[in-house]
Amino acid sequence: MIDTEKLDQAFRSALALPDGTDPSSTAFAVTPEWDSVGHLQLLAAIEEVYAVTLANEDVADMVDYAAVRRILEEKYGAGT
């Protein structure tokens, strides 16, 4: 199981979302802050928080919060 608070904080920090914002409904190109630059910032934050190097195919599939969470759990065992 993934540490949701760590993931939420990575989203808030990378996308400059206000504290307390629930990022679970964010999506690339839907959430204004999650544009191409925001995507790169989010990927960097995730790699730092979970100490992983994301594969290119995973980067392309990380299009919304749920997909990010699923990929981290399934492929990287990012539970801590």
Secondary structure, DSSP 8 states (H G I E B T S, - for coil): ---HHHHHHHHHHHHT--TT--GGG-BTTTSTT-SHHHHHHHHHHHHHHHT----HHHHHH--BHHHHHHHHHHHH----
